[in-house]
Amino acid sequence: MTECAPLISFSRAEHFVPHSCGRPLKGFMEVRIDSTDPYRVVGEIQTRGENMMLGYYKNQEAIQAVFTEDGWLKTG
C-alpha cells in the first residue's frame, strides 16, 4: 500500500506461505490485527511506523477515515 511505502511486510521465497502477507519489517513497522480474537476471527491489518504517511493533503475527512484514534493506519 502506497501509504506505507515501500512496504509493510514481506516473505522470502524459501519461507513463502500461500495466503500469508509475510512478516512485518523489523525496526520500521508495528502491525496489529483489529479483531476480537486475532487467531480465530478475521480482522483488519493495522500498522504504524517510520515509513507511514502523515496524512492526506488538505483532506481531514480522509485522514480520520483511515487512522484510528490512537494513530494506527487501517489498511482496509
All heavy atoms as a GROMACS GRO file, in nm:
protein
  604
    1MET      N    1   0.084  -0.117   0.000
    1MET     CA    2   0.000   0.000   0.000
    1MET      C    3   0.089   0.124   0.000
    1MET      O    4   0.187   0.129   0.072
    1MET     CB    5  -0.100  -0.013   0.113
    1MET     CG    6  -0.086   0.058   0.242
    1MET     SD    7  -0.220   0.025   0.360
    1MET     CE    8  -0.341   0.142   0.314
    2THR      N    9   0.059   0.218  -0.084
    2THR     CA   10   0.146   0.335  -0.102
    2THR      C   11   0.155   0.421   0.023
    2THR      O   12   0.253   0.494   0.040
    2THR     CB   13   0.098   0.421  -0.220
    2THR    OG1   14  -0.037   0.462  -0.197
    2THR    CG2   15   0.108   0.346  -0.351
    3GLU      N   16   0.058   0.416   0.111
    3GLU     CA   17   0.063   0.495   0.234
    3GLU      C   18   0.174   0.447   0.328
    3GLU      O   19   0.209   0.516   0.422
    3GLU     CB   20  -0.073   0.489   0.307
    3GLU     CG   21  -0.183   0.564   0.239
    3GLU     CD   22  -0.254   0.484   0.130
    3GLU    OE1   23  -0.211   0.372   0.097
    3GLU    OE2   24  -0.353   0.536   0.078
    4CYS      N   25   0.227   0.330   0.304
    4CYS     CA   26   0.337   0.274   0.384
    4CYS      C   27   0.453   0.236   0.294
    4CYS      O   28   0.505   0.125   0.300
    4CYS     CB   29   0.290   0.153   0.464
    4CYS     SG   30   0.174   0.191   0.592
    5ALA      N   31   0.495   0.327   0.210
    5ALA     CA   32   0.599   0.298   0.113
    5ALA      C   33   0.731   0.265   0.182
    5ALA      O   34   0.765   0.328   0.280
    5ALA     CB   35   0.617   0.416   0.019
    6PRO      N   36   0.807   0.169   0.138
    6PRO     CA   37   0.778   0.087   0.023
    6PRO      C   38   0.691  -0.035   0.054
    6PRO      O   39   0.627  -0.089  -0.034
    6PRO     CB   40   0.915   0.043  -0.024
    6PRO     CG   41   0.996   0.034   0.100
    6PRO     CD   42   0.941   0.143   0.191
    7LEU      N   43   0.687  -0.082   0.178
    7LEU     CA   44   0.605  -0.198   0.210
    7LEU      C   45   0.585  -0.212   0.360
    7LEU      O   46   0.651  -0.146   0.439
    7LEU     CB   47   0.665  -0.327   0.151
    7LEU     CG   48   0.803  -0.366   0.201
    7LEU    CD1   49   0.798  -0.504   0.261
    7LEU    CD2   50   0.900  -0.364   0.085
    8ILE      N   51   0.493  -0.301   0.397
    8ILE     CA   52   0.463  -0.328   0.538
    8ILE      C   53   0.527  -0.459   0.581
    8ILE      O   54   0.586  -0.470   0.687
    8ILE     CB   55   0.310  -0.334   0.562
    8ILE    CG1   56   0.246  -0.200   0.530
    8ILE    CG2   57   0.279  -0.377   0.706
    8ILE    CD1   58   0.095  -0.204   0.524
    9SER      N   59   0.513  -0.559   0.497
    9SER     CA   60   0.565  -0.692   0.530
    9SER      C   61   0.616  -0.761   0.404
    9SER      O   62   0.589  -0.717   0.293
    9SER     CB   63   0.456  -0.776   0.597
    9SER     OG   64   0.348  -0.794   0.507
   10PHE      N   65   0.688  -0.870   0.424
   10PHE     CA   66   0.741  -0.946   0.311
   10PHE      C   67   0.766  -1.090   0.356
   10PHE      O   68   0.764  -1.122   0.473
   10PHE     CB   69   0.870  -0.885   0.258
   10PHE     CG   70   0.989  -0.911   0.345
   10PHE    CD1   71   1.080  -1.008   0.312
   10PHE    CD2   72   1.007  -0.840   0.463
   10PHE    CE1   73   1.190  -1.034   0.393
   10PHE    CE2   74   1.117  -0.864   0.545
   10PHE     CZ   75   1.208  -0.962   0.510
   11SER      N   76   0.790  -1.174   0.257
   11SER     CA   77   0.825  -1.313   0.285
   11SER      C   78   0.933  -1.354   0.186
   11SER      O   79   0.918  -1.334   0.065
   11SER     CB   80   0.703  -1.403   0.268
   11SER     OG   81   0.735  -1.536   0.298
   12ARG      N   82   1.041  -1.409   0.237
   12ARG     CA   83   1.146  -1.461   0.148
   12ARG      C   84   1.090  -1.581   0.072
   12ARG      O   85   1.004  -1.652   0.123
   12ARG     CB   86   1.268  -1.502   0.229
   12ARG     CG   87   1.334  -1.387   0.299
   12ARG     CD   88   1.458  -1.439   0.374
   12ARG     NE   89   1.519  -1.334   0.450
   12ARG     CZ   90   1.612  -1.252   0.402
   12ARG    NH1   91   1.651  -1.262   0.277
   12ARG    NH2   92   1.664  -1.159   0.480
   13ALA      N   93   1.140  -1.602  -0.047
   13ALA     CA   94   1.089  -1.710  -0.132
   13ALA      C   95   1.093  -1.845  -0.062
   13ALA      O   96   0.999  -1.924  -0.073
   13ALA     CB   97   1.168  -1.714  -0.263
   14GLU      N   98   1.199  -1.872   0.014
   14GLU     CA   99   1.212  -2.003   0.079
   14GLU      C  100   1.117  -2.019   0.198
   14GLU      O  101   1.096  -2.129   0.248
   14GLU     CB  102   1.356  -2.030   0.122
   14GLU     CG  103   1.412  -1.934   0.224
   14GLU     CD  104   1.480  -1.812   0.164
   14GLU    OE1  105   1.463  -1.783   0.046
   14GLU    OE2  106   1.553  -1.746   0.241
   15HIS      N  107   1.056  -1.909   0.244
   15HIS     CA  108   0.963  -1.915   0.357
   15HIS      C  109   0.820  -1.879   0.317
   15HIS      O  110   0.735  -1.856   0.402
   15HIS     CB  111   1.007  -1.820   0.469
   15HIS     CG  112   1.142  -1.851   0.523
   15HIS    ND1  113   1.168  -1.965   0.597
   15HIS    CD2  114   1.260  -1.786   0.513
   15HIS    CE1  115   1.296  -1.966   0.631
   15HIS    NE2  116   1.354  -1.860   0.580
   16PHE      N  117   0.794  -1.874   0.186
   16PHE     CA  118   0.663  -1.834   0.136
   16PHE      C  119   0.553  -1.929   0.183
   16PHE      O  120   0.568  -2.050   0.176
   16PHE     CB  121   0.664  -1.828  -0.016
   16PHE     CG  122   0.530  -1.798  -0.075
   16PHE    CD1  123   0.477  -1.670  -0.067
   16PHE    CD2  124   0.455  -1.898  -0.135
   16PHE    CE1  125   0.353  -1.640  -0.121
   16PHE    CE2  126   0.330  -1.870  -0.189
   16PHE     CZ  127   0.279  -1.742  -0.182
   17VAL      N  128   0.444  -1.873   0.233
   17VAL     CA  129   0.326  -1.949   0.274
   17VAL      C  130   0.207  -1.891   0.197
   17VAL      O  131   0.179  -1.771   0.210
   17VAL     CB  132   0.300  -1.938   0.426
   17VAL    CG1  133   0.172  -2.008   0.464
   17VAL    CG2  134   0.418  -1.991   0.504
   18PRO      N  135   0.138  -1.972   0.115
   18PRO     CA  136   0.024  -1.919   0.041
   18PRO      C  137  -0.078  -1.854   0.134
   18PRO      O  138  -0.102  -1.900   0.245
   18PRO     CB  139  -0.035  -2.044  -0.026
   18PRO     CG  140   0.080  -2.139  -0.035
   18PRO     CD  141   0.162  -2.112   0.088
   19HIS      N  142  -0.136  -1.743   0.090
   19HIS     CA  143  -0.240  -1.667   0.162
   19HIS      C  144  -0.185  -1.592   0.283
   19HIS      O  145  -0.262  -1.542   0.364
   19HIS     CB  146  -0.357  -1.755   0.202
   19HIS     CG  147  -0.413  -1.834   0.090
   19HIS    ND1  148  -0.484  -1.777  -0.013
   19HIS    CD2  149  -0.404  -1.965   0.060
   19HIS    CE1  150  -0.518  -1.870  -0.100
   19HIS    NE2  151  -0.471  -1.986  -0.058
   20SER      N  152  -0.054  -1.585   0.298
   20SER     CA  153   0.007  -1.511   0.407
   20SER      C  154   0.064  -1.380   0.353
   20SER      O  155   0.105  -1.373   0.238
   20SER     CB  156   0.121  -1.592   0.470
   20SER     OG  157   0.192  -1.513   0.562
   21CYS      N  158   0.066  -1.278   0.437
   21CYS     CA  159   0.125  -1.150   0.394
   21CYS      C  160   0.269  -1.138   0.441
   21CYS      O  161   0.332  -1.034   0.425
   21CYS     CB  162   0.040  -1.034   0.442
   21CYS     SG  163   0.016  -1.028   0.618
   22GLY      N  164   0.323  -1.242   0.502
   22GLY     CA  165   0.462  -1.241   0.544
   22GLY      C  166   0.480  -1.178   0.681
   22GLY      O  167   0.388  -1.164   0.759
   23ARG      N  168   0.606  -1.138   0.708
   23ARG     CA  169   0.641  -1.080   0.839
   23ARG      C  170   0.659  -0.929   0.824
   23ARG      O  171   0.709  -0.882   0.723
   23ARG     CB  172   0.770  -1.141   0.889
   23ARG     CG  173   0.756  -1.288   0.920
   23ARG     CD  174   0.889  -1.345   0.969
   23ARG     NE  175   0.876  -1.485   0.999
   23ARG     CZ  176   0.859  -1.533   1.121
   23ARG    NH1  177   0.853  -1.452   1.223
   23ARG    NH2  178   0.848  -1.662   1.140
   24PRO      N  179   0.624  -0.852   0.928
   24PRO     CA  180   0.644  -0.707   0.923
   24PRO      C  181   0.792  -0.672   0.917
   24PRO      O  182   0.877  -0.749   0.962
   24PRO     CB  183   0.585  -0.657   1.054
   24PRO     CG  184   0.511  -0.770   1.115
   24PRO     CD  185   0.560  -0.896   1.052
   25LEU      N  186   0.823  -0.558   0.860
   25LEU     CA  187   0.960  -0.511   0.857
   25LEU      C  188   1.007  -0.484   0.999
   25LEU      O  189   0.945  -0.409   1.073
   25LEU     CB  190   0.970  -0.380   0.777
   25LEU     CG  191   0.944  -0.390   0.629
   25LEU    CD1  192   0.944  -0.250   0.568
   25LEU    CD2  193   1.048  -0.475   0.562
   26LYS      N  194   1.114  -0.545   1.038
   26LYS     CA  195   1.167  -0.527   1.174
   26LYS      C  196   1.228  -0.388   1.188
   26LYS      O  197   1.301  -0.343   1.101
   26LYS     CB  198   1.272  -0.633   1.206
   26LYS     CG  199   1.214  -0.769   1.225
   26LYS     CD  200   1.321  -0.868   1.265
   26LYS     CE  201   1.260  -1.005   1.285
   26LYS     NZ  202   1.359  -1.105   1.320
   27GLY      N  203   1.199  -0.323   1.299
   27GLY     CA  204   1.258  -0.194   1.327
   27GLY      C  205   1.189  -0.075   1.262
   27GLY      O  206   1.218   0.038   1.296
   28PHE      N  207   1.100  -0.099   1.167
   28PHE     CA  208   1.033   0.010   1.098
   28PHE      C  209   0.882   0.012   1.119
   28PHE      O  210   0.822   0.117   1.122
   28PHE     CB  211   1.059   0.003   0.946
   28PHE     CG  212   1.200   0.029   0.909
   28PHE    CD1  213   1.286  -0.076   0.884
   28PHE    CD2  214   1.248   0.158   0.900
   28PHE    CE1  215   1.417  -0.052   0.849
   28PHE    CE2  216   1.380   0.183   0.865
   28PHE     CZ  217   1.465   0.077   0.839
   29MET      N  218   0.822  -0.104   1.130
   29MET     CA  219   0.676  -0.114   1.133
   29MET      C  220   0.627  -0.189   1.255
   29MET      O  221   0.688  -0.287   1.297
   29MET     CB  222   0.624  -0.187   1.009
   29MET     CG  223   0.657  -0.122   0.877
   29MET     SD  224   0.588   0.042   0.858
   29MET     CE  225   0.415   0.012   0.862
   30GLU      N  226   0.515  -0.144   1.307
   30GLU     CA  227   0.440  -0.221   1.406
   30GLU      C  228   0.312  -0.264   1.336
   30GLU      O  229   0.254  -0.187   1.259
   30GLU     CB  230   0.403  -0.136   1.526
   30GLU     CG  231   0.518  -0.095   1.614
   30GLU     CD  232   0.469  -0.009   1.729
   30GLU    OE1  233   0.423  -0.067   1.830
   30GLU    OE2  234   0.472   0.114   1.715
   31VAL      N  235   0.270  -0.385   1.359
   31VAL     CA  236   0.150  -0.437   1.295
   31VAL      C  237   0.063  -0.503   1.400
   31VAL      O  238   0.114  -0.571   1.490
   31VAL     CB  239   0.186  -0.540   1.184
   31VAL    CG1  240   0.062  -0.601   1.124
   31VAL    CG2  241   0.270  -0.474   1.076
   32ARG      N  242  -0.067  -0.481   1.389
   32ARG     CA  243  -0.162  -0.549   1.477
   32ARG      C  244  -0.283  -0.588   1.394
   32ARG      O  245  -0.307  -0.534   1.286
   32ARG     CB  246  -0.202  -0.461   1.595
   32ARG     CG  247  -0.292  -0.344   1.559
   32ARG     CD  248  -0.326  -0.261   1.681
   32ARG     NE  249  -0.421  -0.156   1.647
   32ARG     CZ  250  -0.459  -0.061   1.730
   32ARG    NH1  251  -0.409  -0.056   1.853
   32ARG    NH2  252  -0.545   0.032   1.693
   33ILE      N  253  -0.357  -0.684   1.447
   33ILE     CA  254  -0.482  -0.726   1.383
   33ILE      C  255  -0.596  -0.677   1.470
   33ILE      O  256  -0.604  -0.710   1.588
   33ILE     CB  257  -0.488  -0.880   1.369
   33ILE    CG1  258  -0.366  -0.934   1.294
   33ILE    CG2  259  -0.618  -0.922   1.300
   33ILE    CD1  260  -0.349  -0.884   1.153
   34ASP      N  261  -0.684  -0.597   1.411
   34ASP     CA  262  -0.801  -0.547   1.482
   34ASP      C  263  -0.910  -0.653   1.474
   34ASP      O  264  -0.983  -0.661   1.376
   34ASP     CB  265  -0.848  -0.415   1.422
   34ASP     CG  266  -0.966  -0.356   1.498
   34ASP    OD1  267  -0.974  -0.375   1.621
   34ASP    OD2  268  -1.050  -0.290   1.434
   35SER      N  269  -0.914  -0.737   1.575
   35SER     CA  270  -1.009  -0.849   1.579
   35SER      C  271  -1.036  -0.884   1.725
   35SER      O  272  -0.950  -0.867   1.811
   35SER     CB  273  -0.949  -0.970   1.507
   35SER     OG  274  -1.026  -1.085   1.530
   36THR      N  275  -1.154  -0.935   1.750
   36THR     CA  276  -1.188  -0.978   1.886
   36THR      C  277  -1.103  -1.098   1.926
   36THR      O  278  -1.078  -1.120   2.044
   36THR     CB  279  -1.336  -1.014   1.897
   36THR    OG1  280  -1.368  -1.111   1.796
   36THR    CG2  281  -1.422  -0.890   1.878
   37ASP      N  282  -1.059  -1.178   1.828
   37ASP     CA  283  -0.973  -1.294   1.853
   37ASP      C  284  -0.884  -1.312   1.729
   37ASP      O  285  -0.920  -1.386   1.637
   37ASP     CB  286  -1.059  -1.418   1.878
   37ASP     CG  287  -0.976  -1.541   1.912
   37ASP    OD1  288  -0.851  -1.535   1.904
   37ASP    OD2  289  -1.035  -1.644   1.946
   38PRO      N  290  -0.769  -1.245   1.724
   38PRO     CA  291  -0.686  -1.246   1.604
   38PRO      C  292  -0.644  -1.383   1.553
   38PRO      O  293  -0.610  -1.398   1.436
   38PRO     CB  294  -0.563  -1.165   1.645
   38PRO     CG  295  -0.606  -1.084   1.761
   38PRO     CD  296  -0.712  -1.164   1.830
   39TYR      N  297  -0.644  -1.484   1.637
   39TYR     CA  298  -0.603  -1.618   1.593
   39TYR      C  299  -0.720  -1.697   1.534
   39TYR      O  300  -0.699  -1.799   1.470
   39TYR     CB  301  -0.538  -1.695   1.708
   39TYR     CG  302  -0.404  -1.636   1.746
   39TYR    CD1  303  -0.394  -1.550   1.853
   39TYR    CD2  304  -0.290  -1.665   1.672
   39TYR    CE1  305  -0.271  -1.493   1.887
   39TYR    CE2  306  -0.168  -1.609   1.704
   39TYR     CZ  307  -0.159  -1.524   1.812
   39TYR     OH  308  -0.038  -1.467   1.844
   40ARG      N  309  -0.842  -1.651   1.557
   40ARG     CA  310  -0.959  -1.728   1.509
   40ARG      C  311  -1.058  -1.646   1.427
   40ARG      O  312  -1.135  -1.703   1.352
   40ARG     CB  313  -1.032  -1.789   1.629
   40ARG     CG  314  -0.950  -1.893   1.700
   40ARG     CD  315  -1.031  -1.966   1.807
   40ARG     NE  316  -0.949  -2.063   1.875
   40ARG     CZ  317  -0.881  -2.039   1.986
   40ARG    NH1  318  -0.887  -1.921   2.043
   40ARG    NH2  319  -0.808  -2.132   2.042
   41VAL      N  320  -1.057  -1.514   1.443
   41VAL     CA  321  -1.154  -1.429   1.375
   41VAL      C  322  -1.079  -1.333   1.283
   41VAL      O  323  -0.989  -1.262   1.327
   41VAL     CB  324  -1.238  -1.348   1.478
   41VAL    CG1  325  -1.335  -1.256   1.407
   41VAL    CG2  326  -1.310  -1.441   1.574
   42VAL      N  327  -1.116  -1.333   1.155
   42VAL     CA  328  -1.052  -1.245   1.058
   42VAL      C  329  -1.070  -1.100   1.102
   42VAL      O  330  -1.178  -1.060   1.144
   42VAL     CB  331  -1.112  -1.267   0.918
   42VAL    CG1  332  -1.058  -1.165   0.819
   42VAL    CG2  333  -1.086  -1.408   0.870
   43GLY      N  334  -0.964  -1.024   1.093
   43GLY     CA  335  -0.970  -0.883   1.130
   43GLY      C  336  -0.894  -0.798   1.031
   43GLY      O  337  -0.840  -0.848   0.933
   44GLU      N  338  -0.890  -0.670   1.058
   44GLU     CA  339  -0.820  -0.578   0.970
   44GLU      C  340  -0.675  -0.561   1.015
   44GLU      O  341  -0.647  -0.548   1.134
   44GLU     CB  342  -0.890  -0.442   0.974
   44GLU     CG  343  -0.822  -0.337   0.889
   44GLU     CD  344  -0.892  -0.204   0.898
   44GLU    OE1  345  -0.930  -0.163   1.010
   44GLU    OE2  346  -0.906  -0.141   0.793
   45ILE      N  347  -0.584  -0.560   0.920
   45ILE     CA  348  -0.444  -0.532   0.949
   45ILE      C  349  -0.432  -0.382   0.971
   45ILE      O  350  -0.478  -0.301   0.890
   45ILE     CB  351  -0.353  -0.576   0.834
   45ILE    CG1  352  -0.363  -0.727   0.812
   45ILE    CG2  353  -0.209  -0.533   0.859
   45ILE    CD1  354  -0.295  -0.775   0.686
   46GLN      N  355  -0.370  -0.344   1.082
   46GLN     CA  356  -0.344  -0.204   1.112
   46GLN      C  357  -0.195  -0.189   1.138
   46GLN      O  358  -0.131  -0.280   1.190
   46GLN     CB  359  -0.424  -0.157   1.233
   46GLN     CG  360  -0.573  -0.165   1.209
   46GLN     CD  361  -0.655  -0.119   1.327
   46GLN    OE1  362  -0.606  -0.101   1.437
   46GLN    NE2  363  -0.784  -0.100   1.303
   47THR      N  364  -0.140  -0.076   1.101
   47THR     CA  365   0.004  -0.057   1.111
   47THR      C  366   0.040   0.086   1.149
   47THR      O  367  -0.039   0.178   1.130
   47THR     CB  368   0.073  -0.096   0.979
   47THR    OG1  369   0.213  -0.092   0.995
   47THR    CG2  370   0.031  -0.007   0.865
   48ARG      N  371   0.159   0.100   1.204
   48ARG     CA  372   0.217   0.233   1.226
   48ARG      C  373   0.368   0.217   1.223
   48ARG      O  374   0.422   0.110   1.250
   48ARG     CB  375   0.170   0.296   1.356
   48ARG     CG  376   0.213   0.226   1.482
   48ARG     CD  377   0.158   0.297   1.603
   48ARG     NE  378   0.195   0.223   1.724
   48ARG     CZ  379   0.153   0.254   1.844
   48ARG    NH1  380   0.072   0.355   1.861
   48ARG    NH2  381   0.192   0.184   1.948
   49GLY      N  382   0.436   0.324   1.184
   49GLY     CA  383   0.581   0.315   1.177
   49GLY      C  384   0.643   0.434   1.107
   49GLY      O  385   0.575   0.527   1.064
   50GLU      N  386   0.774   0.427   1.093
   50GLU     CA  387   0.852   0.537   1.037
   50GLU      C  388   0.823   0.564   0.890
   50GLU      O  389   0.838   0.677   0.844
   50GLU     CB  390   1.001   0.508   1.053
   50GLU     CG  391   1.047   0.505   1.196
   50GLU     CD  392   1.195   0.472   1.207
   50GLU    OE1  393   1.270   0.502   1.113
   50GLU    OE2  394   1.233   0.416   1.310
   51ASN      N  395   0.786   0.462   0.816
   51ASN     CA  396   0.765   0.481   0.673
   51ASN      C  397   0.618   0.502   0.636
   51ASN      O  398   0.580   0.490   0.521
   51ASN     CB  399   0.823   0.364   0.594
   51ASN     CG  400   0.758   0.232   0.626
   51ASN    OD1  401   0.716   0.209   0.738
   51ASN    ND2  402   0.750   0.144   0.528
   52MET      N  403   0.537   0.538   0.734
   52MET     CA  404   0.394   0.559   0.709
   52MET      C  405   0.368   0.706   0.678
   52MET      O  406   0.433   0.794   0.733
   52MET     CB  407   0.315   0.519   0.834
   52MET     CG  408   0.168   0.509   0.810
   52MET     SD  409   0.086   0.438   0.954
   52MET     CE  410   0.105   0.569   1.073
   53MET      N  411   0.273   0.730   0.593
   53MET     CA  412   0.237   0.868   0.557
   53MET      C  413   0.186   0.944   0.679
   53MET      O  414   0.142   0.884   0.778
   53MET     CB  415   0.129   0.868   0.450
   53MET     CG  416  -0.005   0.821   0.501
   53MET     SD  417  -0.133   0.870   0.389
   53MET     CE  418  -0.278   0.822   0.481
   54LEU      N  419   0.190   1.074   0.673
   54LEU     CA  420   0.142   1.158   0.782
   54LEU      C  421  -0.006   1.193   0.765
   54LEU      O  422  -0.073   1.231   0.860
   54LEU     CB  423   0.224   1.287   0.790
   54LEU     CG  424   0.373   1.266   0.817
   54LEU    CD1  425   0.445   1.398   0.814
   54LEU    CD2  426   0.393   1.195   0.949
   55GLY      N  427  -0.057   1.182   0.643
   55GLY     CA  428  -0.197   1.213   0.616
   55GLY      C  429  -0.216   1.250   0.471
   55GLY      O  430  -0.122   1.249   0.392
   56TYR      N  431  -0.339   1.284   0.437
   56TYR     CA  432  -0.373   1.327   0.301
   56TYR      C  433  -0.376   1.479   0.298
   56TYR      O  434  -0.435   1.542   0.385
   56TYR     CB  435  -0.508   1.270   0.260
   56TYR     CG  436  -0.511   1.119   0.251
   56TYR    CD1  437  -0.579   1.044   0.345
   56TYR    CD2  438  -0.443   1.053   0.150
   56TYR    CE1  439  -0.581   0.906   0.338
   56TYR    CE2  440  -0.444   0.915   0.142
   56TYR     CZ  441  -0.514   0.842   0.235
   56TYR     OH  442  -0.516   0.706   0.229
   57TYR      N  443  -0.316   1.538   0.198
   57TYR     CA  444  -0.302   1.683   0.187
   57TYR      C  445  -0.439   1.751   0.185
   57TYR      O  446  -0.522   1.723   0.097
   57TYR     CB  447  -0.223   1.717   0.062
   57TYR     CG  448  -0.197   1.864   0.044
   57TYR    CD1  449  -0.113   1.931   0.131
   57TYR    CD2  450  -0.254   1.934  -0.060
   57TYR    CE1  451  -0.088   2.066   0.116
   57TYR    CE2  452  -0.229   2.069  -0.077
   57TYR     CZ  453  -0.146   2.134   0.011
   57TYR     OH  454  -0.122   2.268  -0.005
   58LYS      N  455  -0.463   1.836   0.282
   58LYS     CA  456  -0.585   1.916   0.294
   58LYS      C  457  -0.713   1.832   0.290
   58LYS      O  458  -0.814   1.873   0.232
   58LYS     CB  459  -0.590   2.024   0.184
   58LYS     CG  460  -0.482   2.128   0.198
   58LYS     CD  461  -0.501   2.238   0.096
   58LYS     CE  462  -0.395   2.346   0.114
   58LYS     NZ  463  -0.412   2.455   0.017
   59ASN      N  464  -0.710   1.713   0.349
   59ASN     CA  465  -0.830   1.628   0.347
   59ASN      C  466  -0.846   1.561   0.484
   59ASN      O  467  -0.818   1.442   0.500
   59ASN     CB  468  -0.819   1.524   0.236
   59ASN     CG  469  -0.951   1.455   0.209
   59ASN    OD1  470  -1.040   1.455   0.293
   59ASN    ND2  471  -0.963   1.395   0.092
   60GLN      N  472  -0.888   1.637   0.582
   60GLN     CA  473  -0.903   1.587   0.719
   60GLN      C  474  -1.004   1.472   0.728
   60GLN      O  475  -0.986   1.379   0.806
   60GLN     CB  476  -0.946   1.702   0.812
   60GLN     CG  477  -0.938   1.668   0.958
   60GLN     CD  478  -0.796   1.635   1.004
   60GLN    OE1  479  -0.698   1.689   0.955
   60GLN    NE2  480  -0.785   1.545   1.099
   61GLU      N  481  -1.109   1.477   0.648
   61GLU     CA  482  -1.210   1.370   0.649
   61GLU      C  483  -1.149   1.236   0.609
   61GLU      O  484  -1.175   1.133   0.671
   61GLU     CB  485  -1.324   1.406   0.555
   61GLU     CG  486  -1.441   1.312   0.562
   61GLU     CD  487  -1.556   1.358   0.474
   61GLU    OE1  488  -1.597   1.474   0.487
   61GLU    OE2  489  -1.602   1.276   0.392
   62ALA      N  490  -1.064   1.237   0.507
   62ALA     CA  491  -0.998   1.113   0.463
   62ALA      C  492  -0.901   1.064   0.569
   62ALA      O  493  -0.889   0.943   0.592
   62ALA     CB  494  -0.926   1.136   0.331
   63ILE      N  495  -0.830   1.155   0.633
   63ILE     CA  496  -0.736   1.117   0.739
   63ILE      C  497  -0.810   1.048   0.853
   63ILE      O  498  -0.768   0.943   0.901
   63ILE     CB  499  -0.659   1.241   0.791
   63ILE    CG1  500  -0.567   1.294   0.682
   63ILE    CG2  501  -0.578   1.206   0.916
   63ILE    CD1  502  -0.508   1.431   0.713
   64GLN      N  503  -0.921   1.105   0.895
   64GLN     CA  504  -0.999   1.046   1.004
   64GLN      C  505  -1.055   0.909   0.966
   64GLN      O  506  -1.074   0.823   1.051
   64GLN     CB  507  -1.111   1.140   1.047
   64GLN     CG  508  -1.057   1.263   1.118
   64GLN     CD  509  -1.166   1.366   1.147
   64GLN    OE1  510  -1.270   1.370   1.083
   64GLN    NE2  511  -1.139   1.450   1.246
   65ALA      N  512  -1.081   0.888   0.837
   65ALA     CA  513  -1.136   0.761   0.792
   65ALA      C  514  -1.034   0.648   0.793
   65ALA      O  515  -1.069   0.532   0.810
   65ALA     CB  516  -1.194   0.776   0.651
   66VAL      N  517  -0.905   0.681   0.775
   66VAL     CA  518  -0.804   0.575   0.766
   66VAL      C  519  -0.719   0.556   0.890
   66VAL      O  520  -0.647   0.457   0.898
   66VAL     CB  521  -0.712   0.593   0.643
   66VAL    CG1  522  -0.792   0.587   0.514
   66VAL    CG2  523  -0.631   0.719   0.652
   67PHE      N  524  -0.726   0.648   0.986
   67PHE     CA  525  -0.648   0.634   1.108
   67PHE      C  526  -0.738   0.608   1.227
   67PHE      O  527  -0.846   0.664   1.238
   67PHE     CB  528  -0.566   0.761   1.136
   67PHE     CG  529  -0.443   0.775   1.052
   67PHE    CD1  530  -0.445   0.852   0.937
   67PHE    CD2  531  -0.326   0.710   1.086
   67PHE    CE1  532  -0.332   0.866   0.859
   67PHE    CE2  533  -0.213   0.722   1.008
   67PHE     CZ  534  -0.216   0.800   0.894
   68THR      N  535  -0.691   0.522   1.319
   68THR     CA  536  -0.762   0.502   1.444
   68THR      C  537  -0.732   0.621   1.535
   68THR      O  538  -0.641   0.699   1.508
   68THR     CB  539  -0.717   0.373   1.514
   68THR    OG1  540  -0.578   0.387   1.551
   68THR    CG2  541  -0.737   0.250   1.426
   69GLU      N  542  -0.806   0.633   1.643
   69GLU     CA  543  -0.784   0.744   1.736
   69GLU      C  544  -0.645   0.742   1.798
   69GLU      O  545  -0.591   0.845   1.834
   69GLU     CB  546  -0.891   0.744   1.845
   69GLU     CG  547  -1.027   0.784   1.794
   69GLU     CD  548  -1.131   0.796   1.905
   69GLU    OE1  549  -1.093   0.803   2.023
   69GLU    OE2  550  -1.248   0.795   1.871
   70ASP      N  551  -0.587   0.621   1.810
   70ASP     CA  552  -0.454   0.610   1.869
   70ASP      C  553  -0.341   0.605   1.765
   70ASP      O  554  -0.228   0.568   1.795
   70ASP     CB  555  -0.445   0.493   1.967
   70ASP     CG  556  -0.482   0.359   1.905
   70ASP    OD1  557  -0.536   0.356   1.794
   70ASP    OD2  558  -0.457   0.257   1.970
   71GLY      N  559  -0.371   0.642   1.640
   71GLY     CA  560  -0.266   0.661   1.539
   71GLY      C  561  -0.230   0.544   1.451
   71GLY      O  562  -0.131   0.550   1.379
   72TRP      N  563  -0.308   0.438   1.452
   72TRP     CA  564  -0.280   0.323   1.365
   72TRP      C  565  -0.350   0.343   1.231
   72TRP      O  566  -0.464   0.387   1.223
   72TRP     CB  567  -0.330   0.194   1.430
   72TRP     CG  568  -0.251   0.154   1.549
   72TRP    CD1  569  -0.263   0.204   1.675
   72TRP    CD2  570  -0.148   0.056   1.554
   72TRP    NE1  571  -0.174   0.143   1.759
   72TRP    CE2  572  -0.102   0.051   1.688
   72TRP    CE3  573  -0.091  -0.030   1.462
   72TRP    CZ2  574   0.000  -0.036   1.728
   72TRP    CZ3  575   0.009  -0.115   1.502
   72TRP    CH2  576   0.053  -0.118   1.634
   73LEU      N  577  -0.281   0.307   1.122
   73LEU     CA  578  -0.337   0.315   0.987
   73LEU      C  579  -0.418   0.189   0.959
   73LEU      O  580  -0.367   0.078   0.971
   73LEU     CB  581  -0.226   0.329   0.883
   73LEU     CG  582  -0.271   0.331   0.738
   73LEU    CD1  583  -0.340   0.464   0.706
   73LEU    CD2  584  -0.152   0.310   0.646
   74LYS      N  585  -0.543   0.208   0.920
   74LYS     CA  586  -0.630   0.096   0.883
   74LYS      C  587  -0.603   0.060   0.737
   74LYS      O  588  -0.618   0.145   0.650
   74LYS     CB  589  -0.776   0.132   0.905
   74LYS     CG  590  -0.809   0.166   1.047
   74LYS     CD  591  -0.958   0.188   1.065
   74LYS     CE  592  -0.988   0.336   1.066
   74LYS     NZ  593  -1.132   0.362   1.087
   75THR      N  594  -0.564  -0.063   0.710
   75THR     CA  595  -0.528  -0.100   0.573
   75THR      C  596  -0.648  -0.140   0.488
   75THR      O  597  -0.636  -0.150   0.366
   75THR     CB  598  -0.425  -0.214   0.570
   75THR    OG1  599  -0.483  -0.332   0.627
   75THR    CG2  600  -0.298  -0.175   0.643
   76GLY      N  601  -0.761  -0.165   0.550
   76GLY     CA  602  -0.881  -0.194   0.473
   76GLY      C  603  -0.907  -0.334   0.440
   76GLY      O  604  -0.865  -0.434   0.461
   0.00000   0.00000   0.00000
